Amino acid sequence: MPRNQWVLSERCERIVAAELDRLRRRLPELGPQELDVVTETLERVSDQLVMVPVRRHPQYEDAVEALFAVPADTTRRDHERPS
């Protein structure tokens, strides 16, 4: 995966996780099965709205970097999680 796609994917994952945490606080009565459905739905929406078009049009890499504020010199190593 090109560097900008990887960074953007990570950003989408963080946003989805933050929204799920917010939802858990707002609706503590939701059970694990319901949260799983919501999680899958948010991940699919994120992928369809952001990642699919980015992967489909790699020729717009510069535009993606500008639109989503992805640093041009970012590499995967810059964002890897410590083991």
C-alpha positions as CSV (number, residue, x, y, z in Angstrom):
1,M,0.0,0.0,0.0
2,P,1.4,3.4,-0.9
3,R,2.5,5.6,2.0
4,N,-0.4,8.1,1.8
5,Q,-2.9,5.3,1.7
6,W,-1.4,3.6,4.7
7,V,-1.4,6.8,6.7
8,L,-5.0,7.7,5.6
9,S,-6.2,4.2,6.5
10,E,-4.6,4.5,10.0
11,R,-6.3,7.9,10.4
12,C,-9.7,6.3,9.4
13,E,-9.2,3.5,11.9
14,R,-8.4,6.0,14.7
15,I,-11.5,8.0,13.9
16,V,-13.8,4.9,13.8
17,A,-12.3,3.8,17.2
18,A,-12.9,7.2,18.7
19,E,-16.5,7.3,17.6
20,L,-17.0,3.8,18.9
21,D,-15.7,4.8,22.3
22,R,-18.0,7.8,22.2
23,L,-21.0,5.6,21.3
24,R,-20.2,3.2,24.2
25,R,-20.2,6.1,26.6
26,R,-23.5,7.5,25.2
27,L,-25.3,4.1,25.0
28,P,-23.8,1.8,27.6
29,E,-26.8,-0.5,27.2
30,L,-25.5,-1.7,23.8
31,G,-24.3,-5.2,24.0
32,P,-21.2,-6.8,22.4
33,Q,-23.2,-8.1,19.4
34,E,-24.7,-4.7,18.7
35,L,-21.4,-3.0,19.0
36,D,-19.9,-5.6,16.6
37,V,-22.5,-4.7,14.0
38,V,-21.9,-1.0,14.5
39,T,-18.1,-1.5,14.3
40,E,-18.4,-3.4,11.0
41,T,-20.7,-0.8,9.6
42,L,-18.5,2.1,10.5
43,E,-15.4,0.3,9.1
44,R,-17.3,-0.4,5.8
45,V,-18.5,3.2,5.5
46,S,-15.0,4.5,6.1
47,D,-13.6,2.2,3.5
48,Q,-16.2,3.0,0.9
49,L,-16.2,6.7,1.4
50,V,-12.4,7.2,1.7
51,M,-10.2,4.3,0.9
52,V,-11.9,2.8,-2.2
53,P,-11.8,6.0,-4.1
54,V,-8.2,6.6,-3.1
55,R,-7.1,3.1,-4.2
56,R,-9.1,3.4,-7.4
57,H,-7.3,6.6,-8.4
58,P,-3.6,6.4,-7.5
59,Q,-2.9,9.1,-10.1
60,Y,-4.3,11.6,-7.6
61,E,-1.7,10.9,-4.9
62,D,-0.7,14.6,-4.6
63,A,-4.4,15.6,-4.2
64,V,-5.0,13.0,-1.6
65,E,-2.0,14.2,0.4
66,A,-3.3,17.8,0.2
67,L,-6.9,17.0,0.8
68,F,-6.4,14.8,3.8
69,A,-3.2,16.6,5.1
70,V,-1.1,13.5,4.6
71,P,2.6,14.6,4.8
72,A,4.3,13.9,1.5
73,D,7.5,12.6,3.3
74,T,5.6,10.2,5.5
75,T,6.6,6.5,5.4
76,R,5.1,3.5,7.0
77,R,8.0,3.3,9.4
78,D,7.2,6.8,10.7
79,H,3.8,5.5,11.9
80,E,4.5,1.9,13.0
81,R,3.4,1.1,16.5
82,P,6.1,0.0,18.9
83,S,6.1,-3.7,19.6
